[in-house]
Amino acid sequence: MNVSVEFIMTGLFVFALAGFLGFETIRRVPRLLHTPLMALTNALSAISLVGSIVVLGGQFTAYTTILGFVAVIASTINVVGGFLITDKMLKMFKPREKPKPPEAAEAEAGS
């Protein structure tokens, strides 16, 4: 396997550029849109989980099997964590129960 330095540098450049662009995009999203954005990223993570399962199931070489296993673990952690965070964020939007006045609480306790 002959991989040139130019190929590796190009890949690292694209990775760094994508990371910077993603960070700047997320940083400028209003708070109200974070929950739908999280739901979208959960869907994309689920797609990557399916792809990593396909790679793992292919068993082409030992190297691809190991990479497929690592990808399945990482994707699973990403999907589960994303759903937990999205659930927590959605709970923030639910209306809270207002505390009852002391008179109403005493009336309920007395009856």
C-alpha positions as CSV (number, residue, x, y, z in Angstrom):
1,M,0.0,0.0,0.0
2,N,1.8,3.1,-1.3
3,V,0.2,6.3,0.1
4,S,1.9,9.5,-0.8
5,V,2.6,12.3,1.6
6,E,0.6,14.6,-0.7
7,F,-2.5,12.4,-0.3
8,I,-2.2,12.4,3.5
9,M,-1.7,16.2,3.7
10,T,-4.7,16.8,1.5
11,G,-6.8,14.5,3.7
12,L,-5.6,16.3,6.9
13,F,-6.3,19.7,5.3
14,V,-9.9,18.7,4.4
15,F,-10.4,17.3,7.9
16,A,-9.2,20.5,9.6
17,L,-11.2,22.7,7.2
18,A,-14.3,20.6,7.8
19,G,-13.8,20.8,11.6
20,F,-13.3,24.6,11.6
21,L,-16.3,25.1,9.3
22,G,-18.5,22.9,11.4
23,F,-17.4,24.7,14.6
24,E,-18.1,28.1,13.1
25,T,-21.5,27.0,11.8
26,I,-22.6,25.5,15.1
27,R,-21.4,28.5,17.1
28,R,-23.6,30.8,15.1
29,V,-26.8,28.8,15.4
30,P,-29.5,30.5,17.6
31,R,-30.4,28.6,20.8
32,L,-33.9,27.9,19.5
33,L,-32.5,25.8,16.6
34,H,-30.1,23.6,18.6
35,T,-32.7,20.9,19.2
36,P,-33.7,20.4,15.5
37,L,-30.0,20.5,14.6
38,M,-29.2,17.8,17.2
39,A,-32.0,15.6,15.8
40,L,-30.5,16.0,12.3
41,T,-27.0,15.1,13.5
42,N,-28.5,12.0,15.3
43,A,-30.0,10.9,12.0
44,L,-26.6,11.3,10.3
45,S,-24.9,9.4,13.1
46,A,-27.4,6.6,12.6
47,I,-26.5,6.5,8.9
48,S,-22.8,6.3,9.8
49,L,-23.6,3.5,12.3
50,V,-25.3,1.5,9.5
51,G,-22.3,2.0,7.2
52,S,-19.9,0.9,9.9
53,I,-21.9,-2.2,10.5
54,V,-21.7,-3.0,6.8
55,V,-17.9,-2.5,6.9
56,L,-17.6,-4.7,10.0
57,G,-19.8,-7.4,8.4
58,G,-17.8,-7.5,5.2
59,Q,-14.7,-9.0,6.8
60,F,-12.4,-8.1,3.9
61,T,-9.2,-8.0,5.9
62,A,-8.3,-7.9,9.6
63,Y,-7.5,-4.2,9.3
64,T,-11.0,-3.4,7.9
65,T,-12.7,-5.6,10.6
66,I,-10.8,-3.7,13.3
67,L,-11.7,-0.3,11.8
68,G,-15.3,-1.4,11.4
69,F,-15.5,-2.5,15.0
70,V,-14.0,0.8,16.2
71,A,-16.5,2.7,13.9
72,V,-19.5,0.7,15.3
73,I,-18.4,1.5,18.9
74,A,-17.8,5.2,18.1
75,S,-21.1,5.6,16.1
76,T,-23.1,3.9,18.8
77,I,-21.7,6.2,21.5
78,N,-22.4,9.2,19.3
79,V,-26.0,8.1,18.6
80,V,-26.9,7.2,22.2
81,G,-25.2,10.4,23.6
82,G,-27.0,12.5,21.0
83,F,-30.4,11.1,21.9
84,L,-29.7,11.6,25.6
85,I,-28.7,15.2,25.0
86,T,-31.7,15.9,22.7
87,D,-34.1,14.4,25.3
88,K,-32.6,16.7,28.0
89,M,-32.9,19.7,25.7
90,L,-36.6,18.9,24.9
91,K,-37.4,18.6,28.6
92,M,-36.2,22.2,29.0
93,F,-39.0,23.4,26.6
94,K,-41.8,21.7,28.6
95,P,-43.8,24.0,30.8
96,R,-43.1,23.7,34.5
97,E,-45.8,23.2,37.0
98,K,-46.3,26.4,39.0
99,P,-46.1,25.9,42.8
100,K,-49.4,26.0,44.5
101,P,-50.1,28.8,46.9
102,P,-49.9,27.8,50.6
103,E,-53.7,28.2,51.0
104,A,-54.4,25.6,48.3
105,A,-51.8,23.2,49.7
106,E,-53.4,23.4,53.1
107,A,-56.9,22.9,51.7
108,E,-55.8,19.7,49.9
109,A,-54.1,18.4,53.0
110,G,-57.2,19.1,55.1
111,S,-59.6,17.3,52.9
